Amino acid sequence: MLSKLHSLAVENAPILLSKPLQLVPFSFKRKIIEQLLQAQFEQSLEEGDLDFLEDRWLKIEVRDLQLVWFISNVNNKLIVSCAEIPDVSFSGNMNDLILIATRKQDPDTLFFQRRLIVEGDTELGLCVKNLMDSIDLDSMPKIVRLGLEKLAQFIESSESHVI
């Protein structure tokens, strides 16, 4: 019974979260995302590791949460927008993206299972993937890292998330 409730929670969390998230103004979401990106990629920006995003747009879509944002490197600062013409786009569902972020799931596997969709400039997409692969999880802000790790454990332990 408890495992069934657990599975239902994992399956339905995006549905329950999507409506309240739609009520949050984009300006607030942008501020949070930009602060997290700046904190996470400050050294990478200084070292030029994100130059490939200079004046190019990466679209991130969390399909089941109905969240979309665009990221670019402008004047050596990561900026977030709500509407741009993407050079490359990555889209997936919340649970899969959490598992990718915590390295519990390989993005290539999800790509071939059509659970992670990458469209647009292939070379740019590969640069983004390589950058994500190079992130040291311990370099994430502790509260973000621990939150993601707990969510990933919860998702992985669900019967409904057997791959």
N, C-alpha and C positions, 0 to 999 in steps of 0.2 A: 504494500500500500504506500509506504513512504517513498520507495523508489519510483513508483508511478507518479506521485506528486512532484518529485524532483524532476522527472522527465517532462512533465507538463509545464513546470516553471521554466525550464530551459527552452522549451519550444515556444512558449507564449510570452516570454519576457519582452521580445521586440515589439509585439503587438501592444502590450501594456505601456511600453515606454514611448512608442511613436507618437501618440496623440499629445501627451504633455510636452514632448520635445518640440512639436510643431508650434506650441504656444510661446516658446522662448524666442525673443527677438534675435534675428541673425546678428545684429551688432554685438550682442552679449556673447553669442557662440563664437563669433569671429575673435573677439578679445581673448577669450579663454584659449582657443586653438592657437592663436598667434603667440601667446605667452608660453604655452607648452612647447610649441615648435622652436621658439627662440632659445628656451632653456635647454632643450634636447640637442639642438644643432648649432649652438653658439661656436664651439670649436671647429666644427665642420665648415661653417660659414667663413671663419677666419682663415682656415687652411685652403679655401677654394674648392672644397669637395662638393659644393652645391652649385658651382658655376654652370653646370649643365641645365639648370632650371632658370637661368638668367633670361628674363623676358619670355619665358615659356610657361604654359599653364598645365598643371597636373590636376585632374579632376578625381576626387575621391567621393564615392557614393556608397553609403550603407543602405542597401536596398530595402531591407525589412524595417528600418527605422525612418525611411523616407528622408534621409539626410544627404545633402550634397554640398560640397564646398570645393573651391579651386585654390590651388597654392602655387605661388611663383616666388622667384628670388628677384627682388627689385632693389637695386642699390645695396646689395649684400645684406638684405633683410627679407625674411620670409613673410609674405603677406597672404592674406586669405580674402577671397571674394565669394560672392554668392552666385555670380553669373559671368562666365567668360567662355571663350571658344577654346576648348581643351586641345593640347597637343597630344596628350595621352590620358587615358582614364582607367582607373582601377575601381571595380565594383564587386561587392560581396555582401553577404549577410553578417550581422553583428557577431554572432558566435564564431563564425569562421575567421573574421578579421581579428577578433580577440586571440584566437588560437595562433594565428600568424604572428601577431605582435609579441606574443610570449614564447615563440618558437616551439610551440607544442604541435604545430602542423606546418608542413612544408608548403610554401605557396605554389611551387610547381605541381605538386600533387593535386591541390585544389583547382589549379588552372586546367589541368587535364581532365578533371572531373566536372569541369564547367561550373564550379562553385565560386571561383574567382575569375572575373572577366577583365581582360586587359585589351584595350582598343586604342588605336592610333599609332603614333610613332614608336615602332618597336625598339629602336636604339635608346630612345628616351625612357621607355618602360623598363628596359634592362638596367639602365643607370639607376632608376628609382629602386628597383628590386635589389641591386647590389648595395646601394646605400642602406636599405632596410636590413639587409643581411649583416652589414658591418656594425650595426648598433649594438653597443654593449648594454645589456639590460640593466646592469648595475649603475649605469650613468643616467638612467631615467630618474626624474624626481621620485623619491622614495614612496610617497603616497600613491602616485600613479602606478609605479611598478608593482607594489603590493596589491593594489586594487585589481590590476589586470591579472596578476598571478592567482588571486583568489577566485576571480571570475572564470579563468581558464580551468582551474581545478574543479569548479562547480560544473562547468560545461562538460569536461572530460568524464566526470563520474556519472553523467546521465546515461541511462540505457538508450535513450533516443538518439544519442550522438555517436553511436557506434559507426565507424567508417567501413 
